[in-house]
């Protein structure tokens, strides 16, 4: 039986999660640090990283959980 981690590391899930993280992370960075970016002042690089990492984790977990969920007769 595949584990959740194995499913999350599959090529299809990684590729889709990266695309989602790129879009959502960019939007979050504009919302959370847009003023600092526009003003040219310092930004928090740890927050930049987290704004991409968290959506990646959520998308990966959701896709892997969905892939491992048994399908019943519908």
Secondary structure, DSSP 8 states (H G I E B T S, - for coil): ---HHHHHTSHHHHHHHHHHHHHHHHHHHHHHHHHHHHHT----HHHHHHHHHHHHHHHHHHHHHHHHS-----
